[in-house]
Amino acid sequence: MRKTVLTLTALVLGLGMQAQDLSRPWTLQECLDWALAHNLTVKQSEINVKQREVQLNTSRNAYLPNVSGSANESVNFGRGLTEDNTYTTGATTTNTSFSIGAGMNLFDGMARPNNVKLSRLNLDAAVADLERARDDIRVAVAKAYVQVLYDYEILDVARDQVELDRAQVERLEAMMENGKASQAELSQQKATFAQSSYTLVQAENSLRGALLELSQLLDFPTSDGFGIFQPEIAVGDHLLARPEDIYAEAVERRPGVKAEQFRLSGSDLSIKIAQAGWSPTLSLSGGMGTSYYTNSRSPYPQDAFWQQISHNFSPYVGLSLSVPIFDRFSARNSVRNARLNRELQQITLDKAKQSLYKEIQQAHANALAAEAKYRSATEAATASEDAFRLAQAKYENGKASVTEYNEARTRLAKARSDKAQAACEYLFQSRLLDFYRGGALKL
């Protein structure tokens, strides 16, 4: 049995990987589409929407009448009623009855229409929650995607350093054979090469970890063979709006805030529904019924089955008015509780708006910091490249030591890494601000 389960599991995973097509790099849009289609949290929210749709349908159907039918058959032994309204003993009597009835609530203090409105708001809130779940996975996937881009950039820097250091080791080995370099210089360069090789391994591990995190967000069973498309990372003149202006647009668009606004409106309706407990209720009922009766000791002839069914047919209709007088303060406490829930929901809405504004402020601050860091890192990278080329030329001409050369190389590597990090950070934060304003997450 266990072997069968393992075989089926392997087959399912194999089919899943085949469907994912990891043989080519994935774009950000493909990652977003896949995550939205397969994320379990999103699927839970979709089911919740369907449940709210059923709830709305149930509330609407409360306007329809209740209709029910019944059939009864009883047999009594002993004392029985005859047709002349006297009783006999030792009789066997049978009674067969059929009935159908309907009831409709005509007025219930506006509880039913308010319940329909509440169910509609609950559905709107569930739809907003679904969109919020989708937005959350979009942001998480985009952030992980940009992290992978950054790790790709760092890996390229590390590879360039390894190739550069390998070339210098080979150069010093050749110079040492000709007596133009010492063993100490060669050993120092080999140590530098070993360090850059170690840095390359770290970069590879970081990239592997970032790809694993992204693949887990996409619910892949494994990240083996998974890679992403690497667009050109460029920081242009992207004018950032003020946080206040972004918030003014976002507060009307963000599904998280809209969901809490729907629930606040629903809490107002819940108060009205609770207040309906003080109102009288008026209901209409109607139906029809008939019966068939026999007595084994009756001295009189008894009508046949269909004759009695016809003669005993009796329709009815009625109105019922119920006025609440004292319900042990149940309605009063329901109203109090509904009002308290309304206050709590107002606080929840305020917290959602506050959290949104803080997120926008933080993203704006991060974008500005990343932009300034990128410009500074770009200047540093340009200067470091010039300094490295000069140090390399001097070192190859014997006018600079290996230590000076390695220091220039280290400064260049750091400047390139800082520039890549700032570019990726600015890319994500600026796109995140656009996303808050209603734009799509794209690179």
Secondary structure as UniProt FT lines:
FT   HELIX           2..20
FT   TURN            21..23
FT   HELIX           28..38
FT   HELIX           40..61
FT   TURN            62..63
FT   STRAND          66..81
FT   TURN            83..84
FT   STRAND          87..107
FT   TURN            109..110
FT   HELIX           111..177
FT   TURN            178..179
FT   HELIX           183..217
FT   TURN            218..219
FT   TURN            224..225
FT   HELIX           243..253
FT   HELIX           255..275
FT   HELIX           276..278
FT   STRAND          281..295
FT   TURN            296..297
FT   HELIX           305..311
FT   STRAND          314..322
FT   TURN            328..329
FT   HELIX           330..396
FT   TURN            397..398
FT   HELIX           402..436
FT   TURN            437..438
//
